[in-house]
Amino acid sequence: MILHLLKLVWNRKRANALIVAEMFVSFLVIFAVLTAAVSISGGWSRPIGFDWHDVWDVSMEFDIDGGTKASPELHASVMRMLDEVKRFPQVSAAAVSNTPPYAFSTTEGTRRINGKDVTMTIDDVTDGFADVMHVKVVRGRWFNEEDEVSRDIPVVVDTNFAKEVYGDADPIGQKMEEDENLFLRIVGVIEPFRKDGEVSAPMNMMFRHVAHNASHGRLGSHILVRLHPGTNPLFENELATRLRQVAPDMSFTVRHMDGMRTNALRARLYPLIAGGVVGLFLIGMVALGLTGVLWQNVTRRTREIGLRRAMGASGAHVHRQILAEVALLATIALLIGSILVWQLPILGAFSIVSPASFTAGFLGALATIYALTVLCGLYPSWLASRLQPADALRYE
C-alpha cells in the first residue's frame, strides 16, 4: 500500500513539490516559534536572582584604554560619584556595575577550568551590588572590606557556574588564572543569576570585585542606585544635578530599571511575535494550497476513483487513501525538516535553549503540520468517497 501511495505521489511530483516545500518551511518556522515560546514561558516561572524594583541606573560615558584598565584619575572620579550618591537620604544602597541587568550589554568569555572549557557571563561590581540588587548568597560571602587589599581578585559565582565547574565539590577558595601572576579567587556562591531577566536562558554568572583603591584597574560604567520605596520621581533631577557638580566633565544618563526591563522584554518578545505572525501566514498558505491541490486532484482523478469503486473499493477506503496520500506528503516534508533540525544540537543549540524546550518545540511542530494536513484533506477526501462508478463514464 505504501509503495502504491509513493508511486501516486511521484507521478504528480510537480504538483506535490510545492506543497512539500511549503510544509517544510512551515515546519521550520513553527518549530522555531514553539521552541522559543516554551523556553520563554519556562524561564518566566524561574527566579532571576535579583530584584529590579526601585532601582535606577546612572550610565556614565567614558573610554577605558584597552577596554579593561581604568586610569587612577578616572577610577577616583567614579568612586567620588558613588560616595556622593550614597549620601542622599533617599538612597538605601548604591554600587558600580559594568554590565547591569537589562542594560543590553554583556561581557562573556570562555575559560579552561579543571580541564574543560566553561562559557561564562562576567560583571565587574563593587561590594554594594548585593544590597542594591538584593542578591542572595547561599555559600561563603559577598565582597567586603578585606577584599580591598586582596592580592587575588575576589569573585562570586552563581550555583550554575559552581555546579558545572566543580560539581558537588566546595568552590569556596578555588582559584582561576586571570593573567600572569594574577588569580581569581572564589569567595561566595549566589543563587542562579540571569542578568537579562525573565526571558533569558540560564547562564554561568561570575562577579569580579572592583576595589575602591583601583588596585587591579577594573571599573564599571554604571552606578546602580536602590531607592527607598515611595521616593518622589523628582529626585532624579536632584541626583543628576549633584552628579554634574561632582564630575562636570563626564556625561551620564539616569534610567529607571523598570523601564529598562520593559524595553528588554520588548526586544526579546517582538521577534517571537513577528515569527508567530509569519507562521500563521505560512500555515494559512499551506492550508489553502493543500486544500486546492487535493480538490483539483480529486476532480482530475474521477476516472481513477470511479474505476476503484467499480472494482469494489468502498467510499471509506477511498476516503482513507486520499488522507494517506496527504499524510505521506507531510511525512516527506517533516522527514527533511527533522534531519535539518536535529543538526542544531551538534551546532550548540542547547546552549541557547534547554533540551526539554527543544523537544517540546519539535514535537509541537510535528503535531501542528500533521493536524493541518489531516484537516485540509477531510473535505477533498469526502468528495472522493462520494464518487460512483457512473461518474467516471460521464467525466470529460
C-alpha positions as CSV (number, residue, x, y, z in Angstrom):
1,M,0.0,0.0,0.0
2,I,2.8,2.4,0.9
3,L,4.6,1.7,-2.4
4,H,1.4,2.3,-4.3
5,L,1.0,5.7,-2.5
6,L,4.6,6.6,-3.2
7,K,4.0,5.9,-6.9
8,L,0.9,8.0,-6.9
9,V,2.8,10.9,-5.2
10,W,5.8,10.5,-7.6
11,N,3.5,10.6,-10.7
12,R,2.3,14.0,-9.6
13,K,5.6,15.2,-8.3
14,R,5.4,18.7,-9.9
15,A,2.1,19.5,-8.2
16,N,3.3,17.9,-4.9
17,A,6.7,19.5,-4.8
18,L,5.4,23.0,-3.9
19,I,3.2,21.6,-1.2
20,V,6.1,19.7,0.3
21,A,8.2,22.8,0.2
22,E,5.5,24.9,1.9
23,M,5.1,22.2,4.6
24,F,8.9,22.1,5.1
25,V,9.2,25.9,5.6
26,S,6.2,26.0,7.8
27,F,7.6,23.2,10.0
28,L,10.9,25.1,10.5
29,V,9.1,28.4,11.4
30,I,6.6,26.7,13.7
31,F,9.5,24.8,15.4
32,A,11.4,28.0,16.0
33,V,8.4,29.8,17.3
34,L,7.2,27.0,19.6
35,T,10.7,26.3,20.9
36,A,11.2,30.0,21.8
37,A,7.8,30.2,23.3
38,V,8.3,27.1,25.5
39,S,11.8,28.3,26.5
40,I,10.5,31.8,27.5
41,S,7.4,30.5,29.3
42,G,9.6,28.1,31.3
43,G,12.1,30.8,32.1
44,W,9.4,33.2,33.2
45,S,8.5,31.0,36.1
46,R,12.1,30.6,37.4
47,P,13.7,33.1,39.7
48,I,16.0,35.6,38.1
49,G,18.3,36.1,41.1
50,F,17.7,39.8,41.7
51,D,15.1,42.5,42.4
52,W,14.7,45.3,39.9
53,H,12.1,47.3,41.8
54,D,13.1,50.8,43.0
55,V,16.4,50.6,41.2
56,W,17.9,53.4,39.0
57,D,20.8,53.1,36.6
58,V,23.2,56.0,36.2
59,S,25.0,55.2,32.9
60,M,28.3,57.0,32.5
61,E,30.1,57.6,29.2
62,F,33.9,57.2,29.2
63,D,36.6,55.3,27.4
64,I,39.0,52.8,29.1
65,D,42.3,52.1,27.4
66,G,42.2,48.5,26.1
67,G,38.7,48.1,27.3
68,T,39.7,46.7,30.7
69,K,42.0,49.1,32.6
70,A,40.9,52.5,34.0
71,S,43.3,55.3,34.9
72,P,43.6,56.1,38.6
73,E,42.1,59.6,38.0
74,L,39.0,58.1,36.3
75,H,38.6,55.5,38.9
76,A,38.8,58.1,41.7
77,S,36.2,60.3,39.9
78,V,33.7,57.4,39.6
79,M,34.2,56.5,43.3
80,R,33.6,60.1,44.3
81,M,30.3,59.9,42.4
82,L,29.4,56.7,44.1
83,D,30.1,58.1,47.6
84,E,28.1,61.2,46.8
85,V,25.1,59.1,45.7
86,K,25.2,57.1,49.0
87,R,24.9,60.4,51.0
88,F,21.3,61.0,49.8
89,P,18.7,60.0,52.4
90,Q,16.5,58.7,49.6
91,V,19.2,56.1,48.7
92,S,19.3,52.8,50.6
93,A,22.3,51.3,48.6
94,A,24.5,52.1,45.6
95,A,27.2,50.2,43.7
96,V,29.2,50.3,40.5
97,S,28.5,47.7,37.8
98,N,29.9,47.3,34.3
99,T,27.1,45.3,32.7
100,P,24.0,45.7,34.9
101,P,20.7,43.8,34.3
102,Y,18.5,44.8,31.3
103,A,21.3,47.2,30.0
104,F,21.7,45.4,26.6
105,S,25.4,45.0,27.4
106,T,27.1,41.7,28.3
107,T,30.7,40.5,28.8
108,E,31.1,36.8,28.0
109,G,34.2,34.6,27.9
110,T,35.4,31.1,27.8
111,R,38.0,29.8,30.2
112,R,39.7,26.5,30.6
113,I,39.0,25.3,34.1
114,N,39.5,21.9,35.5
115,G,40.3,20.5,32.1
116,K,37.1,21.8,30.3
117,D,36.0,24.9,28.5
118,V,33.5,26.9,30.5
119,T,31.5,29.7,29.0
120,M,30.6,32.4,31.5
121,T,29.0,35.8,31.8
122,I,31.1,38.3,33.8
123,D,30.3,41.6,35.5
124,D,32.7,43.9,37.4
125,V,31.0,45.3,40.6
126,T,31.7,47.0,43.9
127,D,30.8,45.5,47.2
128,G,27.4,47.2,47.4
129,F,26.0,45.4,44.4
130,A,24.4,42.6,46.5
131,D,22.5,45.2,48.6
132,V,21.3,47.1,45.5
133,M,20.0,44.1,43.6
134,H,19.0,42.0,46.6
135,V,21.3,39.1,45.7
136,K,21.1,36.1,48.0
137,V,24.3,34.4,49.0
138,V,23.9,30.6,49.5
139,R,27.5,29.7,50.4
140,G,30.5,31.7,51.5
141,R,30.1,35.5,51.5
142,W,29.7,38.6,49.3
143,F,32.5,41.1,48.9
144,N,33.6,43.2,51.9
145,E,36.4,45.5,53.2
146,E,39.0,42.8,53.4
147,D,38.8,42.3,49.6
148,E,40.2,45.8,49.1
149,V,43.7,44.6,50.0
150,S,43.5,41.1,48.5
151,R,46.4,40.1,46.2
152,D,44.0,37.9,44.2
153,I,40.8,39.3,42.6
154,P,37.8,38.1,44.7
155,V,34.9,36.7,42.7
156,V,31.4,35.5,43.4
157,V,29.8,32.9,41.2
158,D,26.3,31.6,40.9
159,T,25.2,28.0,41.6
160,N,25.1,27.2,37.8
161,F,28.7,28.1,37.5
162,A,29.7,26.2,40.6
163,K,27.8,23.1,39.5
164,E,29.2,23.0,36.0
165,V,32.8,23.6,37.1
166,Y,33.2,21.9,40.4
167,G,30.2,19.5,40.6
168,D,29.5,18.6,44.2
169,A,32.9,19.9,45.5
170,D,33.1,23.1,47.6
171,P,34.0,26.0,45.2
172,I,34.9,28.4,48.1
173,G,38.6,29.2,47.9
174,Q,39.1,27.8,44.4
175,K,41.4,29.8,42.1
176,M,41.4,30.5,38.4
177,E,44.2,32.2,36.5
178,E,43.3,35.7,35.2
179,D,46.6,37.0,34.0
180,E,50.3,36.2,34.6
181,N,50.8,36.1,38.4
182,L,47.2,37.1,38.9
183,F,44.4,34.8,40.0
184,L,40.6,34.9,40.6
185,R,39.6,33.5,44.0
186,I,36.0,32.4,44.7
187,V,34.7,33.8,48.0
188,G,31.0,33.2,47.6
189,V,28.2,31.5,45.7
190,I,24.8,33.1,45.0
191,E,21.5,31.8,43.6
192,P,21.2,31.4,39.8
193,F,21.5,34.9,38.3
194,R,20.0,35.7,34.9
195,K,21.0,39.3,34.2
196,D,18.9,39.6,31.1
197,G,15.7,38.8,33.1
198,E,12.8,36.6,32.8
199,V,13.1,35.6,29.1
200,S,16.8,34.8,29.2
201,A,18.3,31.3,29.3
202,P,20.3,30.0,32.3
203,M,23.9,31.2,32.4
204,N,27.1,30.7,34.3
205,M,27.5,34.0,36.2
206,M,30.6,35.5,37.7
207,F,31.1,38.8,39.5
208,R,34.6,40.2,39.8
209,H,35.3,42.6,42.7
210,V,36.0,46.3,41.8
211,A,38.2,47.7,44.6
212,H,37.8,51.4,45.6
213,N,41.5,51.8,45.5
214,A,41.9,50.8,41.9
215,S,44.3,48.0,42.8
216,H,43.5,46.0,39.7
217,G,42.4,48.8,37.4
218,R,38.9,47.4,36.6
219,L,36.0,49.7,36.6
220,G,32.3,49.7,35.8
221,S,30.5,52.3,33.7
222,H,27.2,52.2,35.6
223,I,26.2,53.3,39.1
224,L,23.1,51.3,40.3
225,V,21.0,53.1,43.0
226,R,18.4,51.4,45.2
227,L,15.9,54.0,46.5
228,H,13.6,53.7,49.4
229,P,10.1,52.8,48.3
230,G,7.9,55.8,47.6
231,T,10.7,58.1,46.6
232,N,9.4,61.1,44.6
233,P,10.4,60.8,40.9
234,L,11.5,64.4,41.1
235,F,14.5,63.2,43.0
236,E,16.0,62.3,39.6
237,N,16.7,66.0,38.9
238,E,18.3,66.5,42.3
239,L,20.5,63.4,41.7
240,A,21.6,64.5,38.3
241,T,22.4,68.0,39.5
242,R,24.6,66.7,42.3
243,L,26.5,64.3,40.0
244,R,27.2,67.1,37.5
245,Q,28.7,69.1,40.3
246,V,31.0,66.2,41.3
247,A,32.0,65.3,37.7
248,P,31.3,68.2,35.4
249,D,33.4,66.8,32.6
250,M,31.5,63.4,32.5
251,S,28.2,62.8,30.7
252,F,25.7,60.4,32.0
253,T,22.1,59.2,31.8
254,V,19.7,58.3,34.6
255,R,17.3,55.5,33.7
256,H,14.7,53.6,35.8
257,M,15.3,49.8,35.8
258,D,11.6,49.1,35.4
259,G,11.7,51.0,32.1
260,M,14.9,49.2,31.1
261,R,13.2,45.9,31.9
262,T,10.2,46.8,29.7
263,N,12.5,47.6,26.8
264,A,14.5,44.4,27.2
265,L,11.4,42.3,27.3
266,R,10.0,44.0,24.2
267,A,13.3,43.5,22.3
268,R,13.1,39.7,23.0
269,L,9.4,39.2,22.7
270,Y,8.8,41.2,19.5
271,P,10.8,38.8,17.3
272,L,8.8,35.9,18.7
273,I,5.5,37.7,18.0
274,A,6.7,38.5,14.5
275,G,7.7,34.9,14.0
276,G,4.3,33.8,15.2
277,V,2.6,36.1,12.7
278,V,4.8,34.7,9.9
279,G,4.0,31.2,11.0
280,L,0.3,31.9,10.9
281,F,0.5,33.3,7.4
282,L,2.5,30.2,6.2
283,I,0.0,27.9,7.8
284,G,-2.8,29.7,6.0
285,M,-0.9,29.5,2.7
286,V,-0.3,25.8,3.2
287,A,-3.9,25.1,4.2
288,L,-5.3,27.0,1.1
289,G,-2.7,25.4,-1.2
290,L,-3.1,21.9,0.1
291,T,-6.9,22.1,0.0
292,G,-6.9,23.4,-3.5
293,V,-4.4,20.8,-4.8
294,L,-6.3,18.0,-3.2
295,W,-9.6,19.2,-4.6
296,Q,-8.1,19.6,-8.1
297,N,-6.6,16.1,-7.8
298,V,-9.9,14.6,-6.8
299,T,-11.6,16.2,-9.9
300,R,-8.8,15.1,-12.2
301,R,-8.9,11.6,-10.9
302,T,-12.6,11.0,-11.3
303,R,-11.9,8.1,-13.7
304,E,-9.3,6.5,-11.5
305,I,-11.5,6.8,-8.4
306,G,-14.6,5.6,-10.3
307,L,-12.7,2.6,-11.5
308,R,-11.6,1.7,-8.0
309,R,-15.2,2.0,-6.8
310,A,-16.3,-0.3,-9.7
311,M,-13.7,-2.8,-8.6
312,G,-15.2,-3.0,-5.2
313,A,-13.5,-0.3,-3.2
314,S,-15.8,1.3,-0.6
315,G,-16.2,5.0,-0.1
316,A,-14.4,4.7,3.3
317,H,-11.5,3.0,1.6
318,V,-11.2,5.9,-1.0
319,H,-11.5,8.4,1.9
320,R,-8.6,6.8,3.7
321,Q,-6.5,6.6,0.6
322,I,-6.7,10.4,-0.1
323,L,-5.9,11.1,3.6
324,A,-3.0,8.7,3.4
325,E,-1.6,10.4,0.3
326,V,-1.7,13.9,2.0
327,A,-0.2,12.3,5.2
328,L,2.6,10.9,3.0
329,L,3.4,14.4,1.6
330,A,3.6,15.7,5.2
331,T,5.9,12.9,6.2
332,I,8.3,13.6,3.3
333,A,8.4,17.3,4.3
334,L,8.8,16.5,8.0
335,L,11.5,13.9,7.4
336,I,13.6,16.5,5.6
337,G,12.9,19.1,8.2
338,S,13.7,16.7,11.1
339,I,17.0,15.8,9.6
340,L,17.9,19.6,9.4
341,V,16.5,20.4,12.9
342,W,18.4,17.6,14.6
343,Q,21.7,19.0,13.4
344,L,21.1,22.0,15.6
345,P,22.2,20.3,18.9
346,I,25.5,19.5,17.2
347,L,25.9,23.2,16.5
348,G,25.3,24.2,20.1
349,A,21.6,24.8,20.2
350,F,21.4,23.5,23.8
351,S,23.4,26.5,24.9
352,I,20.5,28.7,23.9
353,V,17.5,26.6,24.8
354,S,17.1,23.6,27.1
355,P,16.8,20.1,25.7
356,A,13.2,20.0,27.1
357,S,12.2,23.2,25.2
358,F,13.9,21.9,22.0
359,T,12.0,18.6,22.2
360,A,8.7,20.3,23.0
361,G,9.1,22.6,20.0
362,F,9.9,19.7,17.7
363,L,7.0,17.6,18.8
364,G,4.6,20.5,18.7
365,A,5.7,21.4,15.2
366,L,5.2,17.8,14.1
367,A,1.7,17.7,15.6
368,T,0.8,21.0,14.0
369,I,1.8,20.0,10.5
370,Y,0.1,16.6,10.7
371,A,-3.1,18.1,12.2
372,L,-3.1,20.7,9.4
373,T,-2.7,18.1,6.6
374,V,-5.5,15.9,8.0
375,L,-7.8,18.9,8.4
376,C,-7.2,20.1,4.9
377,G,-7.7,16.6,3.4
378,L,-11.0,15.9,5.1
379,Y,-13.3,17.7,2.6
380,P,-11.5,16.6,-0.6
381,S,-11.3,13.0,0.6
382,W,-15.0,13.2,1.5
383,L,-15.8,14.4,-2.1
384,A,-13.7,11.5,-3.4
385,S,-15.6,9.0,-1.3
386,R,-18.9,10.1,-2.8
387,L,-17.9,9.4,-6.4
388,Q,-19.7,6.5,-8.0
389,P,-18.6,4.3,-11.0
390,A,-21.1,6.0,-13.2
391,D,-19.4,9.4,-12.6
392,A,-16.3,8.1,-14.4
393,L,-18.4,7.4,-17.5
394,R,-19.8,11.0,-17.5
395,Y,-16.3,12.6,-16.9
396,E,-14.9,14.5,-19.8
